[in-house]
Amino acid sequence: MIKQTKILSIDTVLVQCEGNIVSDMDGEKVMLSVQQGKYYNLGQVGGDIWSIISTPRSVQEIIIALQQIYEIDADICEQDVIPFLQHLLTEDLIRVADAG
C-alpha cells in the first residue's frame, strides 16, 4: 500500500510512536525524540494529548477528552488540536494506528 500524504480527519486513529523519552517539567510534558535527535516541549495541553494517545484514539475521541478536561467548545478545540496533531505526525512522534 502506497503511503499517502498524511492529512488528518476527525476519524483518523492516532497513537504515540515508541522510542521517545518523555518527562514532566513543572506541569508540562517535555520529550526527547531519540530518532530525530530533537527536543520538544509539548506544554500542558500537548502533554494531555500525549497521555490520551498512549493507546490508539481517534481525533474525535481526543477532542472529546480535551473538552472534558478544559470545558472548551468542540469547534475551537478541533481548530487547535488538528494542526498540533498534524505537526506531531509530520515529526514522526505519533502515527496513524494500524486498522485491525
Helices and strands as residue ranges (DSSP letters): E 13-16, E 20-25, E 28-33, E 38-42, H 43-52, E 57-58, H 59-70, H 74-90, E 94-96
